Amino acid sequence: MPAICRDCEAHWQDAQASAACAACGSSRVLAHPELDRLSIAHVDCDAFYAAVEKRDRPELRALPVIVGGGRRGVVMASCYVARKSGLRSAMPMFKALKLCPEATVIRPEMEKYRAVGAEVRALMRDVTPLVEPLSVDEAFLDLSGTEVLHGGWPAWTLARLMRRIEDAVGVTASVGLSYNKSLAKIASDLEKPRGFAVIGRAEAVAFLAPKPVALIWGVGPALAKRLEGDGIATIGELRMRDEAELVARYGAMGQRLARFARGEDTRAVEPHAAAKSISAETTFEDDLADLDALAGILWGLAEKVARRLKDAELGAGTVTLKLKTAGFRTITRSRTLTAPTRLAEVLYRTGHTLLEGEADGRAFRLIGIGTANFVDAASADPPDLAEPDKERWERIETAVDSVRSRFGGQAIVKGRAWRKRATSATGKARGAPS
């Protein structure tokens, strides 16, 4: 049975699953009958935001840490020490602090996390050009055909990659290795943190059979409930249904359900998969109802999204406003633009129009703005006779971007942003953009 040592990187063909490494004595030996033949991986950093904060503040290493948006926010990430108390992502902060009152709460620094994520991704691309990012801290990798280049099986190369990430970046990651993307993603969650799990072809169907249908990528709570109502609670029960029957009942998703139940997933790792949305949002310390105060915060978020669009060299064809009421009801309103844009001014004006329709005296705990339906930057913001000021907005933003690139993000601030600062100073709208 092929095996690798995850500590000294030794690898050999004839091993028992429980054997210690003959070279270094480590018990972190990974053995699997298909270990030398599998090449599709999902790499996911462990408790990433919290891990970055612990890396930068070693005194917190053994303590519970929560990354999130203050008293009225939610948990964006928590370390494994804190998770022992029952914490989970997206949990309201007040609940998290009841479960783990001794936790250190740290406001998120998304720019820092993106920079660290870029370091991790660069190391991934050192081992294969076929890297498909899913988020700032996770990606699919296809290492097919890399054996000659790296001198070992993909599994061995991945073990080396995990050590490089720990040594060079200071965070840990877990790996799922299989023969397709869906199973690799499932595997990466099996042994966290610092895990390395394998799902081979021979075992896939039996492995999946007792698992709940909600494990399938794309099956949310509503579909899982519908499937259970139809007598399908496990993937094994799903596999017993005919594909044509599932398509008739669930449409195009039915085909995906049928094939996944058999361990099939033909999607390739796509290194240049296009972004589907770019957004920013903030949760307030205290509920906010005033339109002007909300608009001031919206402007800052529009600038953040515009900067990300420009960095990605994209223009957006759709703008979406997101609000969450004091009663936790989420409201989204979208508008398709007459022409794609990457200008903060256009995003803000569109979002403000949508906001005016909702700011009727109700108090909100969150506001956000998002974009979708992307085009190349060259196709964005064409001259518009109906909006003669657009060229002026673009010149102003170009000048502002130039100043900020030289002197920092706060070097120059538009007047409407001061409304946000004024309300923040009185304690009415303190928020941590995400």
C-alpha positions in Angstrom: 0.0 0.0 0.0 1.5 3.4 -1.0 2.2 5.8 1.9 3.8 9.1 2.7 5.1 10.7 5.9 3.6 14.1 6.4 6.5 15.2 8.6 9.7 14.2 6.8 8.1 13.7 3.4 9.4 10.1 3.0 7.2 8.0 0.7 7.2 4.3 -0.1 5.0 1.7 -1.7 4.7 -1.1 0.9 3.2 0.1 4.1 0.5 -0.8 6.7 -2.1 2.0 7.4 -1.0 2.2 11.1 2.8 2.0 10.5 5.1 4.7 11.9 7.6 6.3 9.5 10.8 4.3 9.3 12.8 7.4 8.5 11.7 9.7 11.4 9.4 7.7 13.6 6.5 10.1 13.1 3.0 8.7 13.5 1.7 11.1 10.8 1.8 8.5 8.1 -0.8 8.5 5.4 -1.5 5.2 3.6 -4.2 4.4 1.1 -4.5 1.9 -1.8 -5.0 4.7 -4.3 -2.6 7.3 -2.8 -0.3 7.1 -5.8 -3.1 7.6 -8.4 -5.3 10.4 -7.1 -4.6 14.0 -8.2 -7.6 16.3 -7.5 -7.3 18.2 -4.2 -9.1 20.7 -2.2 -6.9 22.7 0.1 -8.6 24.7 2.9 -6.7 26.8 5.5 -7.7 26.0 9.1 -9.8 28.7 10.9 -8.0 31.1 8.6 -8.9 34.6 9.9 -8.3 33.5 13.5 -5.1 31.7 12.5 -3.7 34.9 10.9 -4.5 36.9 14.1 -2.8 34.2 16.3 0.2 34.2 14.0 0.5 38.0 14.5 -0.2 37.9 18.2 1.6 34.8 19.6 0.4 35.6 23.1 -3.1 34.5 22.0 -1.9 31.1 20.5 -3.4 28.9 23.3 -6.4 31.1 24.0 -9.9 31.3 22.4 -10.1 33.9 19.6 -13.1 35.2 17.7 -12.9 37.3 14.6 -16.1 39.3 14.1 -17.9 42.6 14.1 -18.3 43.7 17.7 -21.3 43.4 20.0 -23.9 43.5 17.3 -22.0 41.6 14.6 -21.6 38.0 13.9 -18.7 35.5 14.1 -16.7 35.5 10.9 -14.2 33.0 12.2 -13.2 31.3 15.5 -10.2 29.3 16.4 -10.4 25.6 17.4 -10.0 26.4 21.0 -13.1 28.6 20.9 -15.0 26.0 18.8 -14.8 23.6 21.7 -17.4 25.8 23.4 -19.9 25.3 20.5 -19.1 28.4 18.4 -19.6 28.4 14.7 -19.4 30.9 11.8 -22.3 33.3 11.3 -23.4 32.9 14.9 -24.5 36.3 16.5 -21.8 37.7 18.6 -23.9 37.9 21.8 -24.5 34.2 21.6 -20.9 33.4 20.9 -19.8 35.4 24.0 -22.4 33.6 26.2 -20.8 30.3 25.1 -17.2 31.5 25.4 -17.1 34.7 27.5 -13.3 34.5 27.9 -12.7 34.7 24.2 -10.6 37.6 22.7 -12.7 39.3 20.0 -10.8 40.9 17.1 -12.3 43.1 14.4 -11.6 41.7 11.0 -8.9 43.2 8.7 -9.9 41.9 5.3 -7.1 43.5 3.4 -4.6 41.6 5.6 -6.4 38.3 5.2 -6.5 38.8 1.4 -2.7 39.5 1.4 -2.0 36.3 3.4 -4.4 34.4 1.2 -2.4 35.6 -1.9 0.8 34.2 -0.3 -0.9 30.8 0.2 -2.2 30.9 -3.4 1.3 31.7 -4.8 2.6 28.6 -3.0 -0.2 26.5 -4.6 0.7 27.8 -8.0 4.3 26.8 -7.4 3.2 23.1 -7.6 0.6 23.4 -10.4 -0.9 26.1 -12.6 -4.3 24.4 -12.3 -5.5 26.3 -9.1 -9.1 27.3 -8.9 -9.7 29.6 -5.9 -13.0 29.3 -4.1 -12.4 32.0 -1.5 -9.5 33.9 0.0 -8.3 30.7 1.9 -9.3 27.7 -0.1 -8.9 26.3 -3.6 -9.1 23.3 -5.8 -5.8 22.0 -7.3 -5.3 19.5 -10.2 -1.9 17.9 -10.0 -2.3 15.5 -12.9 0.9 14.9 -14.7 3.1 16.6 -12.1 4.9 13.5 -10.9 8.0 14.0 -13.1 8.2 17.7 -12.4 8.2 17.2 -8.6 9.6 13.8 -8.3 6.7 12.2 -6.5 3.0 11.4 -6.4 0.6 14.3 -6.1 -0.1 13.2 -2.6 3.6 13.6 -1.7 3.7 17.0 -3.4 0.6 18.1 -1.4 2.3 17.0 1.9 5.3 19.2 1.0 3.0 22.1 0.1 1.3 21.9 3.5 4.7 22.1 5.2 5.7 25.1 3.1 2.5 26.9 3.9 3.1 26.4 7.7 6.8 27.4 7.4 6.5 30.3 5.0 3.1 31.8 5.9 2.6 30.7 9.5 -0.9 29.2 9.1 -2.0 25.6 8.7 -4.2 24.0 6.1 -6.1 20.7 5.5 -6.2 18.7 2.3 -8.8 16.5 0.7 -7.5 14.3 -2.1 -9.8 12.3 -4.5 -10.6 11.8 -8.1 -13.1 14.6 -8.5 -13.8 18.1 -7.0 -16.9 17.2 -5.0 -15.2 14.4 -3.1 -12.0 16.3 -2.6 -14.0 19.1 -0.9 -15.8 16.7 1.3 -12.5 15.0 2.3 -10.8 18.3 3.3 -13.3 18.6 6.1 -12.9 15.1 7.6 -9.8 15.6 9.7 -9.4 19.3 10.4 -7.1 20.9 11.6 -3.9 19.9 9.8 -5.8 17.1 8.2 -5.1 15.0 5.1 -7.9 12.7 4.1 -8.4 10.6 1.0 -11.5 9.3 -0.8 -10.7 6.8 -3.5 -12.8 5.4 -6.3 -13.2 2.0 -4.7 -14.7 3.3 -1.5 -16.6 6.4 -2.7 -20.1 4.9 -3.1 -19.9 3.1 0.2 -18.5 6.1 1.9 -21.3 8.4 0.6 -24.2 6.0 1.2 -25.0 6.8 4.9 -24.2 10.5 4.6 -27.1 13.0 4.7 -28.2 14.5 1.4 -27.2 18.0 2.7 -23.6 16.9 2.3 -24.0 17.3 -1.5 -22.5 20.6 -2.7 -25.5 22.8 -3.7 -28.1 21.2 -1.5 -29.2 23.8 0.9 -31.7 23.5 3.8 -34.8 24.0 1.5 -33.8 21.3 -1.0 -32.7 19.0 1.8 -36.1 19.3 3.4 -37.8 18.7 0.1 -35.7 15.6 -0.5 -36.5 14.3 3.0 -40.2 14.9 2.4 -39.8 12.7 -0.7 -38.3 9.9 1.4 -34.7 10.7 0.5 -32.6 11.5 3.7 -29.3 9.8 2.8 -27.1 9.7 -0.3 -27.6 6.0 -0.4 -31.4 6.5 -0.6 -30.8 9.0 -3.4 -28.7 6.5 -5.3 -31.7 4.1 -5.4 -33.7 6.6 -7.4 -33.6 6.6 -11.2 -31.9 9.6 -12.8 -34.9 10.3 -15.1 -37.2 10.3 -12.0 -34.9 12.8 -10.2 -34.7 15.1 -13.2 -38.5 15.1 -13.6 -38.9 16.0 -9.9 -36.0 18.4 -9.4 -35.1 19.7 -12.8 -31.5 20.1 -13.8 -30.4 19.6 -10.2 -31.8 16.1 -10.4 -29.1 15.0 -12.8 -26.4 16.4 -10.5 -28.0 14.6 -7.5 -28.1 11.3 -9.3 -24.5 11.5 -10.5 -23.1 12.7 -7.2 -24.8 9.8 -5.4 -22.7 7.5 -7.6 -19.5 9.5 -6.8 -19.4 11.2 -10.2 -18.4 14.8 -10.9 -16.9 15.7 -14.3 -16.2 19.3 -13.6 -12.6 20.3 -14.3 -10.4 22.5 -12.1 -10.7 25.9 -13.8 -7.8 28.2 -12.8 -9.5 31.3 -14.4 -13.0 30.7 -13.1 -14.8 34.1 -13.2 -15.9 35.8 -10.1 -19.7 35.7 -9.6 -20.1 38.6 -7.2 -18.0 41.3 -5.5 -19.6 42.9 -2.4 -19.0 44.7 0.9 -21.2 45.0 4.0 -21.1 46.2 7.5 -23.0 45.5 10.7 -23.8 48.4 13.1 -23.2 48.4 16.8 -26.7 50.0 17.2 -29.7 49.8 14.9 -29.8 52.7 12.4 -32.8 54.2 10.7 -31.6 57.7 9.4 -31.3 57.8 5.6 -28.4 60.2 5.6 -26.4 58.2 8.0 -27.1 55.0 6.1 -26.1 56.8 2.8 -22.8 57.9 4.3 -22.0 54.3 5.2 -23.2 53.1 1.8 -20.7 55.5 0.1 -17.8 53.9 1.9 -18.9 50.4 0.9 -19.4 51.5 -2.7 -15.8 52.8 -2.8 -14.6 49.5 -1.4 -16.5 47.5 -4.1 -15.3 49.8 -6.9 -11.7 49.4 -5.8 -12.1 45.6 -5.9 -13.7 45.8 -9.4 -10.8 47.9 -10.6 -8.2 45.5 -9.1 -10.0 42.6 -10.8 -10.2 44.6 -14.1 -14.0 44.1 -14.2 -17.1 46.1 -14.8 -20.5 45.2 -13.1 -23.8 45.1 -14.9 -26.0 44.6 -11.8 -26.0 46.4 -8.4 -27.7 44.9 -5.3 -28.5 46.6 -2.0 -28.6 44.4 1.1 -30.3 45.4 4.3 -31.0 43.5 7.5 -33.7 44.7 9.8 -33.5 44.9 13.6 -35.6 41.7 13.5 -32.9 39.9 11.4 -35.0 40.0 8.2 -32.8 40.2 5.2 -33.9 42.5 2.3 -32.2 42.6 -1.1 -33.0 44.9 -4.0 -31.3 44.8 -7.3 -31.0 46.9 -10.4 -29.6 46.2 -13.8 -27.5 49.1 -15.1 -27.9 50.6 -18.6 -24.1 50.0 -19.0 -21.6 48.1 -16.9 -19.6 50.2 -14.4 -16.7 50.1 -12.1 -17.2 53.6 -10.7 -18.0 54.1 -7.0 -20.2 57.1 -7.9 -22.5 54.9 -10.2 -22.6 52.1 -7.6 -23.5 54.6 -4.9 -26.1 56.4 -6.8 -27.8 53.2 -7.8 -27.6 51.8 -4.3 -28.9 55.1 -2.9 -32.0 55.0 -5.1 -32.7 51.5 -3.9 -32.1 52.6 -0.3 -34.6 55.4 -0.6 -37.3 52.9 -1.3 -36.5 50.9 1.9 -35.5 53.6 4.4 -39.0 54.3 5.6 -38.3 54.7 9.3 -37.4 51.1 10.0 -34.2 50.4 11.9 -31.5 48.3 10.3 -28.6 46.4 11.8 -26.7 45.8 8.5 -26.2 47.4 5.1 -24.3 46.1 2.1 -23.8 46.6 -1.6 -22.9 44.0 -4.2 -22.2 43.6 -7.9 -22.6 40.9 -10.4 -22.9 40.1 -14.2 -19.3 41.1 -14.9 -17.6 42.2 -18.1 -14.0 43.1 -18.9 -13.1 46.6 -17.7 -12.6 47.8 -21.3 -16.4 47.4 -21.8 -17.3 49.4 -18.6 -18.5 53.0 -18.4 -18.9 53.9 -22.1 -19.8 57.6 -22.8 -23.4 58.2 -22.0 -25.4 61.2 -23.5 -28.0 60.6 -20.9 -25.5 61.1 -18.1 -23.1 63.9 -19.1 -21.4 64.0 -15.7 -20.1 60.4 -16.0 -16.8 61.4 -17.6 -16.2 63.9 -14.9 -16.9 61.3 -12.2 -14.4 59.0 -13.9 -11.7 61.7 -14.0 -12.2 62.5 -10.3 -12.1 58.8 -9.3 -8.9 58.2 -11.3 -7.3 61.2 -9.6 -8.5 60.0 -6.1 -7.2 56.5 -6.8 -3.8 57.8 -7.8 -3.5 59.9 -4.6 -4.6 56.9 -2.4 -2.2 54.6 -4.1 0.7 56.9 -3.1 -0.4 58.1 0.3 -2.9 55.6 1.7 -6.6 54.9 1.6 -7.5 57.9 3.9 -5.3 60.4 2.1 -8.3 62.0 0.4 -12.0 61.6 1.4 -15.1 62.7 -0.4 -17.5 65.0 1.5 -20.4 62.6 1.8 -18.1 60.2 3.8 -18.0 62.7 6.6 -21.6 61.8 7.4 -20.4 58.3 8.2 -17.6 59.7 10.4 -20.0 62.0 12.2 -22.5 59.3 13.1 -19.7 57.0 14.1 -18.4 59.6 16.5 -21.7 59.7 18.3 -21.9 55.9 18.6 -24.8 55.5 16.2 -23.1 53.7 13.3 -20.0 51.9 14.2 -19.4 49.1 11.8 -16.6 46.8 10.5 -16.8 46.4 6.8 -16.4 42.9 5.5 
